[in-house]
Amino acid sequence: MQRVALSAPEWATTAYMARTFADRLLGVWRVPAGSAVVLPVTSVHSFGRRRPLDLVGVDAGMRVVATKTLPPNRVTVLRSACMIVELPAGSPLPELGDEIQITDE
């Protein structure tokens, strides 16, 4: 997975871009603990997880359109998003409407 930096006003994190099917399927299982994963999808699952995930939905204009905590062993759809960022639960999150910047790290 490609390592990238995500940033918005008063928020930043290191993340990994999940481009292949295996990367998307395994999500946070394939990256160092505490890292975020950027998924080009509108739905995600937390099957096999013991802890919840925080999700940030981003639209085509790179604006945050949704945030949500996903409990273990659930599926969710963020219809207005075209990309989802998975973060460990309790992570700081950007605000709704913030514009996300993605840069190579």
A tleap script that builds the chain and sets N, CA, C and O, in Angstrom:
source leaprc.protein.ff14SB
mol = sequence {
  NMET GLN ARG VAL ALA LEU SER ALA PRO GLU
  TRP ALA THR THR ALA TYR MET ALA ARG THR
  PHE ALA ASP ARG LEU LEU GLY VAL TRP ARG
  VAL PRO ALA GLY SER ALA VAL VAL LEU PRO
  VAL THR SER VAL HIE SER PHE GLY ARG ARG
  ARG PRO LEU ASP LEU VAL GLY VAL ASP ALA
  GLY MET ARG VAL VAL ALA THR LYS THR LEU
  PRO PRO ASN ARG VAL THR VAL LEU ARG SER
  ALA CYS MET ILE VAL GLU LEU PRO ALA GLY
  SER PRO LEU PRO GLU LEU GLY ASP GLU ILE
  GLN ILE THR ASP CGLU
}
set mol.1.N position { 0.846 -1.183 0.000 }
set mol.1.CA position { 0.000 0.000 0.000 }
set mol.1.C position { 0.885 1.239 0.000 }
set mol.1.O position { 1.962 1.243 0.597 }
set mol.2.N position { 0.432 2.272 -0.663 }
set mol.2.CA position { 1.171 3.534 -0.736 }
set mol.2.C position { 0.890 4.381 0.505 }
set mol.2.O position { -0.264 4.590 0.878 }
set mol.3.N position { 1.959 4.863 1.139 }
set mol.3.CA position { 1.823 5.723 2.319 }
set mol.3.C position { 1.601 7.160 1.863 }
set mol.3.O position { 2.315 7.663 0.995 }
set mol.4.N position { 0.596 7.823 2.462 }
set mol.4.CA position { 0.265 9.203 2.119 }
set mol.4.C position { -0.006 9.998 3.391 }
set mol.4.O position { -0.173 9.429 4.470 }
set mol.5.N position { -0.046 11.307 3.250 }
set mol.5.CA position { -0.421 12.199 4.350 }
set mol.5.C position { -1.793 12.783 4.041 }
set mol.5.O position { -2.039 13.250 2.929 }
set mol.6.N position { -2.675 12.756 5.016 }
set mol.6.CA position { -3.997 13.378 4.892 }
set mol.6.C position { -4.011 14.591 5.797 }
set mol.6.O position { -3.508 14.546 6.920 }
set mol.7.N position { -4.592 15.678 5.305 }
set mol.7.CA position { -4.679 16.864 6.154 }
set mol.7.C position { -5.934 17.660 5.830 }
set mol.7.O position { -6.461 17.622 4.718 }
set mol.8.N position { -6.384 18.368 6.832 }
set mol.8.CA position { -7.517 19.286 6.750 }
set mol.8.C position { -7.221 20.361 7.783 }
set mol.8.O position { -6.285 20.211 8.569 }
set mol.9.N position { -7.998 21.447 7.803 }
set mol.9.CA position { -7.753 22.456 8.838 }
set mol.9.C position { -7.804 21.811 10.230 }
set mol.9.O position { -8.800 21.183 10.590 }
set mol.10.N position { -6.753 21.964 10.989 }
set mol.10.CA position { -6.649 21.470 12.358 }
set mol.10.C position { -6.743 19.944 12.484 }
set mol.10.O position { -7.165 19.434 13.522 }
set mol.11.N position { -6.350 19.214 11.429 }
set mol.11.CA position { -6.358 17.751 11.473 }
set mol.11.C position { -5.336 17.217 10.480 }
set mol.11.O position { -5.197 17.745 9.377 }
set mol.12.N position { -4.631 16.181 10.871 }
set mol.12.CA position { -3.683 15.525 9.970 }
set mol.12.C position { -3.411 14.113 10.464 }
set mol.12.O position { -3.467 13.843 11.663 }
set mol.13.N position { -3.115 13.213 9.528 }
set mol.13.CA position { -2.769 11.844 9.876 }
set mol.13.C position { -1.998 11.202 8.740 }
set mol.13.O position { -2.052 11.663 7.600 }
set mol.14.N position { -1.287 10.147 9.055 }
set mol.14.CA position { -0.630 9.330 8.045 }
set mol.14.C position { -1.589 8.209 7.686 }
set mol.14.O position { -2.257 7.650 8.556 }
set mol.15.N position { -1.655 7.884 6.407 }
set mol.15.CA position { -2.580 6.846 5.954 }
set mol.15.C position { -1.941 6.020 4.849 }
set mol.15.O position { -0.873 6.351 4.334 }
set mol.16.N position { -2.618 4.950 4.505 }
set mol.16.CA position { -2.187 4.070 3.422 }
set mol.16.C position { -3.327 3.935 2.427 }
set mol.16.O position { -4.468 3.687 2.816 }
set mol.17.N position { -3.023 4.098 1.140 }
set mol.17.CA position { -4.016 3.993 0.067 }
set mol.17.C position { -4.214 2.522 -0.271 }
set mol.17.O position { -3.265 1.843 -0.662 }
set mol.18.N position { -5.426 2.030 -0.125 }
set mol.18.CA position { -5.763 0.646 -0.457 }
set mol.18.C position { -6.256 0.616 -1.901 }
set mol.18.O position { -7.365 1.067 -2.186 }
set mol.19.N position { -5.444 0.092 -2.806 }
set mol.19.CA position { -5.789 0.098 -4.226 }
set mol.19.C position { -6.204 -1.272 -4.754 }
set mol.19.O position { -7.017 -1.352 -5.675 }
set mol.20.N position { -5.661 -2.352 -4.189 }
set mol.20.CA position { -5.990 -3.682 -4.682 }
set mol.20.C position { -7.167 -4.267 -3.901 }
set mol.20.O position { -7.534 -3.764 -2.840 }
set mol.21.N position { -7.748 -5.332 -4.442 }
set mol.21.CA position { -8.858 -5.999 -3.759 }
set mol.21.C position { -8.429 -6.481 -2.374 }
set mol.21.O position { -9.158 -6.288 -1.401 }
set mol.22.N position { -7.258 -7.104 -2.277 }
set mol.22.CA position { -6.772 -7.604 -0.985 }
set mol.22.C position { -6.581 -6.465 0.012 }
set mol.22.O position { -6.930 -6.602 1.185 }
set mol.23.N position { -6.032 -5.346 -0.445 }
set mol.23.CA position { -5.857 -4.184 0.434 }
set mol.23.C position { -7.197 -3.675 0.941 }
set mol.23.O position { -7.336 -3.352 2.121 }
set mol.24.N position { -8.190 -3.602 0.049 }
set mol.24.CA position { -9.514 -3.111 0.443 }
set mol.24.C position { -10.205 -4.085 1.389 }
set mol.24.O position { -10.867 -3.670 2.340 }
set mol.25.N position { -10.051 -5.384 1.126 }
set mol.25.CA position { -10.700 -6.397 1.949 }
set mol.25.C position { -10.143 -6.403 3.374 }
set mol.25.O position { -10.899 -6.489 4.341 }
set mol.26.N position { -8.831 -6.312 3.495 }
set mol.26.CA position { -8.195 -6.408 4.810 }
set mol.26.C position { -8.049 -5.072 5.521 }
set mol.26.O position { -7.906 -5.044 6.743 }
set mol.27.N position { -8.082 -3.959 4.783 }
set mol.27.CA position { -8.062 -2.630 5.393 }
set mol.27.C position { -6.988 -2.465 6.445 }
set mol.27.O position { -5.802 -2.643 6.168 }
set mol.28.N position { -7.415 -2.116 7.680 }
set mol.28.CA position { -6.460 -1.813 8.747 }
set mol.28.C position { -5.622 -3.007 9.189 }
set mol.28.O position { -4.630 -2.821 9.894 }
set mol.29.N position { -5.987 -4.224 8.798 }
set mol.29.CA position { -5.187 -5.402 9.143 }
set mol.29.C position { -3.833 -5.387 8.441 }
set mol.29.O position { -2.894 -6.030 8.909 }
set mol.30.N position { -3.713 -4.654 7.306 }
set mol.30.CA position { -2.488 -4.677 6.506 }
set mol.30.C position { -1.546 -3.513 6.777 }
set mol.30.O position { -0.529 -3.390 6.095 }
set mol.31.N position { -1.844 -2.667 7.734 }
set mol.31.CA position { -1.001 -1.491 7.987 }
set mol.31.C position { -0.535 -1.499 9.444 }
set mol.31.O position { -1.111 -2.205 10.272 }
set mol.32.N position { 0.507 -0.717 9.762 }
set mol.32.CA position { 0.963 -0.652 11.157 }
set mol.32.C position { -0.165 -0.204 12.094 }
set mol.32.O position { -1.022 0.597 11.719 }
set mol.33.N position { -0.145 -0.727 13.297 }
set mol.33.CA position { -1.174 -0.393 14.287 }
set mol.33.C position { -1.308 1.114 14.442 }
set mol.33.O position { -0.311 1.834 14.505 }
set mol.34.N position { -2.547 1.584 14.503 }
set mol.34.CA position { -2.796 3.002 14.698 }
set mol.34.C position { -2.830 3.817 13.420 }
set mol.34.O position { -3.084 5.021 13.466 }
set mol.35.N position { -2.577 3.180 12.263 }
set mol.35.CA position { -2.579 3.906 10.989 }
set mol.35.C position { -3.977 3.936 10.380 }
set mol.35.O position { -4.834 3.114 10.704 }
set mol.36.N position { -4.181 4.888 9.504 }
set mol.36.CA position { -5.436 5.012 8.779 }
set mol.36.C position { -5.306 4.352 7.413 }
set mol.36.O position { -4.203 4.183 6.894 }
set mol.37.N position { -6.454 3.980 6.836 }
set mol.37.CA position { -6.488 3.395 5.504 }
set mol.37.C position { -7.498 4.177 4.676 }
set mol.37.O position { -8.614 4.433 5.128 }
set mol.38.N position { -7.103 4.559 3.454 }
set mol.38.CA position { -7.992 5.255 2.528 }
set mol.38.C position { -8.522 4.228 1.540 }
set mol.38.O position { -7.749 3.572 0.842 }
set mol.39.N position { -9.842 4.090 1.482 }
set mol.39.CA position { -10.485 3.094 0.633 }
set mol.39.C position { -11.352 3.773 -0.416 }
set mol.39.O position { -12.182 4.610 -0.064 }
set mol.40.N position { -11.187 3.441 -1.696 }
set mol.40.CA position { -12.027 4.033 -2.745 }
set mol.40.C position { -13.352 3.273 -2.860 }
set mol.40.O position { -13.647 2.688 -3.902 }
set mol.41.N position { -14.143 3.285 -1.790 }
set mol.41.CA position { -15.395 2.532 -1.701 }
set mol.41.C position { -16.454 3.381 -0.998 }
set mol.41.O position { -16.156 4.443 -0.451 }
set mol.42.N position { -17.704 2.891 -1.023 }
set mol.42.CA position { -18.785 3.578 -0.311 }
set mol.42.C position { -19.291 2.772 0.879 }
set mol.42.O position { -20.113 3.258 1.656 }
set mol.43.N position { -18.800 1.536 1.024 }
set mol.43.CA position { -19.209 0.711 2.159 }
set mol.43.C position { -17.996 -0.021 2.725 }
set mol.43.O position { -17.046 -0.325 2.003 }
set mol.44.N position { -18.042 -0.298 4.027 }
set mol.44.CA position { -16.962 -1.015 4.694 }
set mol.44.C position { -17.558 -1.977 5.722 }
set mol.44.O position { -18.722 -1.860 6.104 }
set mol.45.N position { -16.733 -2.927 6.159 }
set mol.45.CA position { -17.151 -3.873 7.196 }
set mol.45.C position { -16.130 -3.859 8.329 }
set mol.45.O position { -15.014 -3.359 8.188 }
set mol.46.N position { -16.552 -4.424 9.451 }
set mol.46.CA position { -15.632 -4.569 10.581 }
set mol.46.C position { -15.648 -6.007 11.087 }
set mol.46.O position { -15.446 -6.252 12.276 }
set mol.47.N position { -15.890 -6.970 10.172 }
set mol.47.CA position { -15.885 -8.381 10.556 }
set mol.47.C position { -14.493 -8.790 11.012 }
set mol.47.O position { -13.497 -8.438 10.381 }
set mol.48.N position { -14.428 -9.526 12.100 }
set mol.48.CA position { -13.159 -9.976 12.629 }
set mol.48.C position { -12.457 -8.954 13.514 }
set mol.48.O position { -11.406 -9.247 14.082 }
set mol.49.N position { -13.019 -7.775 13.635 }
set mol.49.CA position { -12.425 -6.730 14.475 }
set mol.49.C position { -12.884 -6.919 15.921 }
set mol.49.O position { -14.003 -7.366 16.172 }
set mol.50.N position { -12.031 -6.583 16.845 }
set mol.50.CA position { -12.401 -6.622 18.260 }
set mol.50.C position { -12.725 -5.236 18.788 }
set mol.50.O position { -13.361 -5.086 19.832 }
set mol.51.N position { -12.283 -4.235 18.058 }
set mol.51.CA position { -12.507 -2.843 18.468 }
set mol.51.C position { -13.217 -2.094 17.340 }
set mol.51.O position { -13.108 -2.475 16.175 }
set mol.52.N position { -13.935 -1.043 17.681 }
set mol.52.CA position { -14.620 -0.261 16.651 }
set mol.52.C position { -13.633 0.516 15.769 }
set mol.52.O position { -12.462 0.682 16.111 }
set mol.53.N position { -14.136 0.977 14.644 }
set mol.53.CA position { -13.386 1.837 13.726 }
set mol.53.C position { -14.091 3.180 13.625 }
set mol.53.O position { -15.320 3.236 13.665 }
set mol.54.N position { -13.338 4.257 13.495 }
set mol.54.CA position { -13.911 5.548 13.144 }
set mol.54.C position { -13.786 5.691 11.637 }
set mol.54.O position { -12.742 5.386 11.061 }
set mol.55.N position { -14.853 6.155 11.001 }
set mol.55.CA position { -14.888 6.302 9.554 }
set mol.55.C position { -15.097 7.752 9.178 }
set mol.55.O position { -15.839 8.477 9.840 }
set mol.56.N position { -14.435 8.172 8.104 }
set mol.56.CA position { -14.627 9.506 7.538 }
set mol.56.C position { -14.990 9.306 6.073 }
set mol.56.O position { -14.203 8.745 5.309 }
set mol.57.N position { -16.171 9.759 5.677 }
set mol.57.CA position { -16.605 9.683 4.287 }
set mol.57.C position { -16.244 10.960 3.556 }
set mol.57.O position { -16.507 12.062 4.038 }
set mol.58.N position { -15.636 10.803 2.382 }
set mol.58.CA position { -15.175 11.940 1.583 }
set mol.58.C position { -15.836 11.867 0.207 }
set mol.58.O position { -15.887 10.797 -0.401 }
set mol.59.N position { -16.345 13.004 -0.289 }
set mol.59.CA position { -16.992 13.007 -1.604 }
set mol.59.C position { -15.979 13.253 -2.723 }
set mol.59.O position { -14.779 13.358 -2.468 }
set mol.60.N position { -16.466 13.343 -3.956 }
set mol.60.CA position { -15.588 13.524 -5.117 }
set mol.60.C position { -14.826 14.841 -5.073 }
set mol.60.O position { -13.759 14.954 -5.676 }
set mol.61.N position { -15.352 15.834 -4.373 }
set mol.61.CA position { -14.677 17.124 -4.225 }
set mol.61.C position { -13.717 17.157 -3.049 }
set mol.61.O position { -13.198 18.215 -2.695 }
set mol.62.N position { -13.479 15.992 -2.440 }
set mol.62.CA position { -12.565 15.832 -1.296 }
set mol.62.C position { -13.069 16.544 -0.037 }
set mol.62.O position { -12.268 16.944 0.807 }
set mol.63.N position { -14.361 16.700 0.090 }
set mol.63.CA position { -14.979 17.281 1.292 }
set mol.63.C position { -15.499 16.176 2.194 }
set mol.63.O position { -16.018 15.169 1.711 }
set mol.64.N position { -15.364 16.357 3.498 }
set mol.64.CA position { -15.881 15.394 4.468 }
set mol.64.C position { -17.405 15.498 4.482 }
set mol.64.O position { -17.965 16.557 4.764 }
set mol.65.N position { -18.066 14.382 4.173 }
set mol.65.CA position { -19.528 14.374 4.123 }
set mol.65.C position { -20.148 13.532 5.233 }
set mol.65.O position { -21.354 13.609 5.465 }
set mol.66.N position { -19.335 12.728 5.924 }
set mol.66.CA position { -19.868 11.896 7.002 }
set mol.66.C position { -18.739 11.438 7.914 }
set mol.66.O position { -17.604 11.249 7.477 }
set mol.67.N position { -19.071 11.264 9.184 }
set mol.67.CA position { -18.184 10.601 10.140 }
set mol.67.C position { -19.049 9.628 10.915 }
set mol.67.O position { -20.223 9.892 11.173 }
set mol.68.N position { -18.461 8.503 11.284 }
set mol.68.CA position { -19.250 7.470 11.949 }
set mol.68.C position { -18.316 6.526 12.690 }
set mol.68.O position { -17.188 6.295 12.255 }
set mol.69.N position { -18.781 5.982 13.802 }
set mol.69.CA position { -18.066 4.921 14.493 }
set mol.69.C position { -18.745 3.609 14.141 }
set mol.69.O position { -19.958 3.465 14.296 }
set mol.70.N position { -17.950 2.648 13.664 }
set mol.70.CA position { -18.468 1.348 13.250 }
set mol.70.C position { -18.076 0.301 14.289 }
set mol.70.O position { -16.891 0.006 14.444 }
set mol.71.N position { -19.064 -0.272 15.012 }
set mol.71.CA position { -18.759 -1.308 15.999 }
set mol.71.C position { -18.222 -2.578 15.307 }
set mol.71.O position { -18.367 -2.728 14.094 }
set mol.72.N position { -17.612 -3.477 16.068 }
set mol.72.CA position { -17.127 -4.727 15.480 }
set mol.72.C position { -18.256 -5.541 14.834 }
set mol.72.O position { -19.408 -5.495 15.264 }
set mol.73.N position { -17.883 -6.286 13.790 }
set mol.73.CA position { -18.777 -7.225 13.102 }
set mol.73.C position { -20.034 -6.581 12.516 }
set mol.73.O position { -21.134 -7.122 12.619 }
set mol.74.N position { -19.846 -5.430 11.909 }
set mol.74.CA position { -20.950 -4.713 11.259 }
set mol.74.C position { -20.539 -4.296 9.844 }
set mol.74.O position { -19.367 -4.357 9.471 }
set mol.75.N position { -21.538 -3.873 9.073 }
set mol.75.CA position { -21.337 -3.324 7.736 }
set mol.75.C position { -22.033 -1.976 7.710 }
set mol.75.O position { -23.098 -1.816 8.308 }
set mol.76.N position { -21.445 -1.006 7.025 }
set mol.76.CA position { -22.102 0.288 6.859 }
set mol.76.C position { -21.880 0.804 5.455 }
set mol.76.O position { -20.896 0.463 4.798 }
set mol.77.N position { -22.808 1.631 5.003 }
set mol.77.CA position { -22.721 2.285 3.700 }
set mol.77.C position { -22.778 3.788 3.934 }
set mol.77.O position { -23.667 4.280 4.630 }
set mol.78.N position { -21.831 4.513 3.353 }
set mol.78.CA position { -21.853 5.979 3.384 }
set mol.78.C position { -22.164 6.424 1.953 }
set mol.78.O position { -21.257 6.658 1.153 }
set mol.79.N position { -23.440 6.533 1.648 }
set mol.79.CA position { -23.912 6.749 0.281 }
set mol.79.C position { -23.357 8.013 -0.385 }
set mol.79.O position { -23.089 8.009 -1.587 }
set mol.80.N position { -23.188 9.059 0.361 }
set mol.80.CA position { -22.727 10.319 -0.234 }
set mol.80.C position { -21.212 10.372 -0.411 }
set mol.80.O position { -20.686 11.337 -0.965 }
set mol.81.N position { -20.513 9.346 0.055 }
set mol.81.CA position { -19.049 9.320 -0.041 }
set mol.81.C position { -18.601 8.539 -1.269 }
set mol.81.O position { -19.297 7.631 -1.725 }
set mol.82.N position { -17.443 8.895 -1.799 }
set mol.82.CA position { -16.837 8.075 -2.853 }
set mol.82.C position { -15.518 7.495 -2.347 }
set mol.82.O position { -14.858 6.732 -3.053 }
set mol.83.N position { -15.139 7.858 -1.127 }
set mol.83.CA position { -13.926 7.352 -0.501 }
set mol.83.C position { -14.172 7.339 1.007 }
set mol.83.O position { -14.813 8.236 1.554 }
set mol.84.N position { -13.648 6.300 1.669 }
set mol.84.CA position { -13.788 6.196 3.120 }
set mol.84.C position { -12.405 6.061 3.740 }
set mol.84.O position { -11.565 5.302 3.256 }
set mol.85.N position { -12.181 6.802 4.813 }
set mol.85.CA position { -10.941 6.694 5.580 }
set mol.85.C position { -11.276 5.939 6.860 }
set mol.85.O position { -12.128 6.368 7.638 }
set mol.86.N position { -10.591 4.796 7.077 }
set mol.86.CA position { -10.751 4.020 8.305 }
set mol.86.C position { -9.654 4.427 9.280 }
set mol.86.O position { -8.476 4.468 8.927 }
set mol.87.N position { -10.058 4.726 10.513 }
set mol.87.CA position { -9.116 5.107 11.567 }
set mol.87.C position { -9.416 4.295 12.819 }
set mol.87.O position { -10.552 3.861 13.009 }
set mol.88.N position { -8.427 4.082 13.673 }
set mol.88.CA position { -8.716 3.437 14.954 }
set mol.88.C position { -9.715 4.289 15.748 }
set mol.88.O position { -9.647 5.518 15.724 }
set mol.89.N position { -10.630 3.633 16.442 }
set mol.89.CA position { -11.633 4.354 17.230 }
set mol.89.C position { -10.963 5.282 18.232 }
set mol.89.O position { -9.951 4.931 18.838 }
set mol.90.N position { -11.533 6.458 18.398 }
set mol.90.CA position { -10.992 7.444 19.330 }
set mol.90.C position { -9.989 8.390 18.697 }
set mol.90.O position { -9.471 9.285 19.365 }
set mol.91.N position { -9.710 8.200 17.410 }
set mol.91.CA position { -8.776 9.090 16.711 }
set mol.91.C position { -9.418 10.461 16.512 }
set mol.91.O position { -10.639 10.565 16.399 }
set mol.92.N position { -8.605 11.507 16.470 }
set mol.92.CA position { -9.166 12.809 16.102 }
set mol.92.C position { -9.714 12.727 14.683 }
set mol.92.O position { -9.145 12.045 13.830 }
set mol.93.N position { -10.819 13.422 14.433 }
set mol.93.CA position { -11.454 13.398 13.116 }
set mol.93.C position { -11.587 14.808 12.565 }
set mol.93.O position { -11.687 15.766 13.331 }
set mol.94.N position { -11.589 14.945 11.236 }
set mol.94.CA position { -11.856 16.264 10.655 }
set mol.94.C position { -13.329 16.609 10.834 }
set mol.94.O position { -14.146 15.742 11.145 }
set mol.95.N position { -13.655 17.858 10.636 }
set mol.95.CA position { -15.036 18.327 10.766 }
set mol.95.C position { -15.798 18.106 9.465 }
set mol.95.O position { -15.198 18.066 8.391 }
set mol.96.N position { -17.118 17.960 9.557 }
set mol.96.CA position { -17.944 17.878 8.356 }
set mol.96.C position { -17.736 19.133 7.520 }
set mol.96.O position { -17.730 20.242 8.055 }
set mol.97.N position { -17.566 18.966 6.221 }
set mol.97.CA position { -17.350 20.090 5.323 }
set mol.97.C position { -15.894 20.435 5.100 }
set mol.97.O position { -15.583 21.175 4.167 }
set mol.98.N position { -14.972 19.918 5.937 }
set mol.98.CA position { -13.543 20.170 5.734 }
set mol.98.C position { -13.090 19.577 4.408 }
set mol.98.O position { -13.588 18.533 3.986 }
set mol.99.N position { -12.157 20.236 3.760 }
set mol.99.CA position { -11.561 19.714 2.531 }
set mol.99.C position { -10.293 18.942 2.894 }
set mol.99.O position { -9.398 19.466 3.558 }
set mol.100.N position { -10.235 17.690 2.446 }
set mol.100.CA position { -9.097 16.814 2.734 }
set mol.100.C position { -8.061 16.950 1.622 }
set mol.100.O position { -8.396 16.940 0.438 }
set mol.101.N position { -6.819 17.075 2.017 }
set mol.101.CA position { -5.690 17.095 1.079 }
set mol.101.C position { -4.942 15.768 1.224 }
set mol.101.O position { -4.685 15.313 2.339 }
set mol.102.N position { -4.596 15.155 0.093 }
set mol.102.CA position { -3.804 13.931 0.103 }
set mol.102.C position { -2.494 14.226 -0.589 }
set mol.102.O position { -2.477 14.665 -1.739 }
set mol.103.N position { -1.383 13.983 0.113 }
set mol.103.CA position { -0.065 14.199 -0.474 }
set mol.103.C position { 0.809 12.983 -0.237 }
set mol.103.O position { 0.643 12.275 0.757 }
set mol.104.N position { 1.740 12.739 -1.148 }
set mol.104.CA position { 2.692 11.640 -0.980 }
set mol.104.C position { 3.575 11.915 0.218 }
set mol.104.O position { 3.915 13.062 0.508 }
set mol.105.N position { 3.936 10.867 0.900 }
set mol.105.CA position { 4.791 11.031 2.076 }
set mol.105.C position { 6.175 10.484 1.811 }
set mol.105.O position { 7.037 10.534 2.689 }
savepdb mol mol.pdb
quit
